[in-house]
Amino acid sequence: MERAKVRLFVEDPLGSGQRVNLTRDAAHYLFGVMRLKEGDAASLFNGEDGEWRARIVEAGKRGGALSCEAQTAPQSNPPDLWLCFAPIKKARTDFIVEKAAEMGACRIIPVQTEFTNAERIRRDRLQAHAVEAAEQCGGTFVPEVSELQKLGDLLNAWPAERQIMFCDETLAEAGSALPDAGGPWAVLIGPEGGFSERERDRLSKAPFTHAVSLGPRILRADTAAVAALTIWQQQMGDWE
Amino acid sequence: MERAKVRLFVEDPLGSGQRVNLTRDAAHYLFGVMRLKEGDAASLFNGEDGEWRARIVEAGKRGGALSCEAQTAPQSNPPDLWLCFAPIKKARTDFIVEKAAEMGACRIIPVQTEFTNAERIRRDRLQAHAVEAAEQCGGTFVPEVSELQKLGDLLNAWPAERQIMFCDETLAEAGSALPDAGGPWAVLIGPEGGFSERERDRLSKAPFTHAVSLGPRILRADTAAVAALTIWQQQMGDWE
């Protein structure tokens, strides 16, 4: 089916005949930036009800409304895969969130490690990047971005049934095969300086962790995130 | 072995006792930005002679020199893999070149397709990005960035023994297994609008092409480049 020119994430329920009121920002985007007019179509999704073709029934400077016509794609959720990563410089942190959404992570957890410089993140800004990536990549799901947590705290509360694939550049011999363990998983990407000795030791000893090598060159964190998610999606996820 | 604080790509031959004169830019980086002084060590590589520890023997505002002491890593070249990609917006094109260098492509070819907006590239600037990525990722090789070429011309002159892995979002059923064909390869990433009907047809019919799917979501070109290079490196390259 031909895609509408604009895909928009909304918070409202979607269904046949359902009216969706636009926020001021969304109205500016649709009518100011994308130049849509009353009668034009747009695709809407809310992370729960699939994708809907909707018709613009009201277009104003500060608001507007659409009316849902037909579902154009069923809801499709990614596998139960978290991406945990140590935030880096602003632009690259934005990229990691964008890429995690494209690659089909269902939750994104910024993690503070011993060698992480970032002491805080702008969770709302990162969440907006995840929304934008979902709008762009044609998905119907938006991963949730969590608040920054300390790696130690995260591991203390870790659910034992969730496996962790962790990528450590000191483990070139680790290979990239994952055990055939179904169920929930997480990919953990370290900071630019790598994990500390203590962190590496703790990760290696935990029964739910699996070290994976990402080749002989040192990858930047955003590159490593995409490479690791590719390996997981190919072996365990929704790519086959 | 402890890494020197600075890794620098140079054009000079490297060998025991070899003196390397610095360009003005390199001198500014080493002495102005990184605050190195006479007697400090730096790592040098030139893409041919491996990595060398060198000692600063002259430090000035507009130049300087180092003397090679010992080889700290042998020369290590990536597999014979080209990355061909359709240039997109400036920042993302820079990212693709950076990521190709990190991921171990040996040559980077910007390609103009029917749906590519870019009509020219700054080859020198992209080459500088490849150098910077090699300095950063600990490699001893710098991939060469070619001038922009038309996809049709590239395929007309294509060496028949080089396989092409091409990533097409319309081929979700293609899977991601590659034929067990050794020898030279290339990864081809399309533009944001995808390949044209005609291009897709030509690619599908060529005996040296293999379509691969990158999952159910639409990936941006920079994400797709990393994902595709990961798949190739894992199956055919130097990651195992």
Interface residues (C-beta under 8 A of the other chain):
Chain A: S76 F95 E98 K99 E102 M103 G104 Q136 C137 G138 G139 G175 S176 S213 L214 G215 P216 R217 I218 L219 R220 T223 V226 A227 L229 T230 I231 Q233 Q234 G237 D238 W239 E240
Chain B: S76 F95 E98 K99 E102 M103 G104 Q136 C137 G138 G139 G175 S176 S213 L214 G215 P216 R217 I218 L219 R220 T223 V226 A227 L229 T230 I231 Q233 Q234 G237 D238 W239 E240
